[in-house]
Amino acid sequence: MRVLSIGKKAIDLYRRGPLHDATLPDTGASLFDGLSFDKVAPMAELIMAKFASGDYDRIDLVYNKFKNAAVQIVTREQYLPIVPPAKGDSKQATKSEYIMEPDRRTIVEEIIPKSLKIQLYKAMLDSFASEHGARMTAMHKATDNADSLLKDLRLSYNKARQAAITNEILEIVGGAEALKG
């Protein structure tokens, strides 16, 4: 098993490990800087070429799937080889001939590679959105913690100020009593 890591944290994690694939370029860190389909497509083409040449038997995508700002789901899906969808009830399965439009060659040479590029781009977008959601949640928690800390500090300050005022009043009253007596 080899790992092509994409993103700064993943690259740092796997760079020194035995799973890192040194035969693929380390351009994954820059893909998230201005993430676009045009930046992801060459990486997808490189992955597909490595699979087609027989360097890999199977390629899986592992990424954080965005559910909402507070929840990200670690997802693993098979990228290559393409797995046909599960067939429904076997009783309904009938042998049919299909007319394909466009022809099979166009589907294999153009539509499937484009679909694979879009699938990788979708995974990258999900990961990107998940990262921003996690950051947003962390900042929200940090703000809540800072507000709570500020409230506690304000209460402590007011108690200390009130104690100082009470001491001054006691000293004044004590001094006045000493002058009377």
N, C-alpha and C positions, 0 to 999 in steps of 0.2 A: 504494500500500500504506500502510495506517495501522496503528498498534499501540496496543492497549489493554493497558497494563501493569498487572499485579496484583502487589502485594508492594512493600515499601519499596525494595529494591535495583533492581528493574525500573523502578519509577516514577522513581527518581533518574537511572537510565541514559537513559530515553527522554523525560523531561519537557521537556528543552530541544531535543530533536532534531526533525527535520522529519517523522518517522514518527508522532509522538504524536498521538492523536486527541483534540482539545480538545472535541469535541462530546459526549464521554462523561464522566460525573463521575469524579473521582479518589477513589473510595471503595475502591479496590483495596488501599490500605495497611492499612485497618482490617479487611479480611475475614479475615486470618490471626489477629487477636486474638480468641480464642475461636471458632475456625472451626466453623461448623455449617451444615447444609443450609439453615436459615432465613435465614442471612446470604448464602449464595451464590445462592439462587433468584431474588432481585430482579435481580442482575447478569445471570443467564442470561436472564431475561425481557426485560431491556433490550437485550441482544445479539440475541435472536430478533426483537424488534420492529424494530430497525434493519435486520436482514436482510429481514424481511417488507416493510418500506417501500421497499426497493430501494436503500438507502444503501450496501450492500455486496453484491458478487457472490459472495464466498466468505469463510468464516471458518474459520481454522485455530487449533487450540490448540497451543501450544509450551510444554512443561513438562518437569521432571525426573521421569522415571518411577522409582519406587523398586524396586530389585532386591534389595539388602541394604544393611547399614549402610555398607559401604565402596564400593558401586557404585551410581551413579545414572546413568540413561540419558536423554539429551536426546531427547525424543520430539515429533514433529509429527504431528498427526492432524487430518483434516478434520472440522470441527464442523457446518458448514452449507455448502452444501446436503447433505442426508443422501444418502450413497452406498449404493445397494443392494449386498448382498454379491455377490461374484463368483459367477457361475453355474458349476456343475460341468461335467461332460462333456456336450457338446451332443447326443450320441446319446441320453442319458437324459432330456433336456429334453422334457417333454410339456406340452401345454396342458391345464390343469386349472382347474376352477372351484372357488373356495374359499368356504366359508361362514365369514364373519367374525363373531366374537363378541368383543366388542361390535361394533356397526355401524361403518362407515367413519368417519362423522362423529365419533364418540366417540374413535376411534383418533387421528384427525388433531388434534382439539381438546384432548384430555386426555392420552392416553398418550404421544404423541410429544413434546410439550413437557415432560412429567414426565421422560421418558427423557433429553432434552437437559439438563435441570437436573441429573439424576443424573450424566451424563457430565462436566459441568463440575465438579461437586462431587468426583467421583472424581479428576479431574486436579488439583484443588486439594489433595486429601488426599495424593495421590502426591507432589506438590511439597513439602507440609508434612513428610511422612515422610522424604523425601530430604534436606531441610534438617536435620532432627534427626539423621539418620544421618551426614551430613557433619560436623555439629558433634561428634557422639560420636566419630567417627574422628579428627577434629582434636584433641579433648581427649585421646584415648588416645595419639596421637603426641606431644603436648605433655608428657604424664605420663612417657612413655618417655624423651623427651629430658631432662626434669628429673631423672629417676632416673640417667641416664647422666652428666649433669653433676655431680650430687651424688656419685656414685661417684668421678669424676675429681677433684673438689675434696677429698674425704675422703682419697684417695690422696696428693694433693699436700700436704695438711695433715700427714698422718702422716710423709711423707718429710721435711718441713721440721722437724717436732718431733724426729724421730730425729736429724737432722743437728745440731740445737741441743744435744741431750743428748750426742751424741758430742763436740762441741766443748767442752762443759763438762767432760766426763770427761778429755779431752786436756789442758785447762788445769789441772785438779786434779793429774793425773799429772805434768805438766810442772813445776808448782809444788812438788810433793813431791820430784821429782828435783833441783830447784834447791836445796831445803833440805838434802838429803842431801850434795850435792856442794859 
